C-alpha cells in the first residue's frame, strides 16, 4: 500500500496553535509552572553558554590594566602636555639656531626652591602663604609650580625674610601671558589670561576668526631667566562669544592643578648665584 503524504495548511497550523494557547491560558497555575520549569531545565545548557561568555567578557573588562584612576589620568595628561610643549619649544629653537648665542645664561637645576604652604592670606583673595622668603632667594615675580613641578599654579606677589605670598593664577589680580595650542597642529595663539576669582581663569580679547576650541591646551609663555620653556597651565573648557564684545571670544580655562589639594609648591628662583653659563 503506497504511503500517503500528510499536508497541513497554514490555517490548520494557526488554529492548532491558537487552541493550544487558549488551553494553556486556562490551565491551573501549578501545572503551567511545572511546564515552565521543564522548558527551563531542558534548554538551560544551551542558554548558559551565552551567559558564561558574557560574564567572562565582563571580567576581562573589569580586570583590564588600561583602566586608571582620575588622579593618575590627570597626572599623565599634564606629563603629556608638557612633553608636547617641550617638543614645540625645541622645534622653534632649532629654527632659530642662527640667533642663539652659546654664552646666554640658563637656569640650573639648583634654581628650584621647595616650600610648604602654611595658610591663606585672606578670604577674599586667591593667595597662599609659604614658609620660604628672601633668605631662600624667593622674590616677587617668580613662577610657582605644583609639587610635581609639572604645572604653573601662581606667581610670588610679596616676599619677606622667611615667608612669602603666592598669588594663584585664579586670582582676579593675576594676569599671565599664555599660548594656546592644539595637539597635532603647529598653531600657537598668544594671549593674556586672568583669574576669575573662582576655580577657573579667563581669556578675552581674541578675535572670533581665530580657531579656538574646547580641549585646547594653555601654556605659560617662556620668560627669560624665569621660565625657560612653556609650561602647562590648564585646558580650555568653554568658548563662547563675548556678550559685551560680540566680535571677540570669551574663554574659560580650567587649571591643570587642583589648587585645593596643594600642600607644597616649587618656586623657580632666578638670581646671579643660581645661574650657570654654558662652557
Helices and strands as residue ranges (DSSP letters): H 10-26, H 29-62, H 70-95, G 97-99, E 105-107, E 112-120, E 127-130, G 134-136, E 143-146, E 152-159, E 164-168, E 175-181, E 188-195, E 200-207, E 217-220, E 231-241, E 248-255, G 259-261, E 264-268, G 272-274, E 275-277
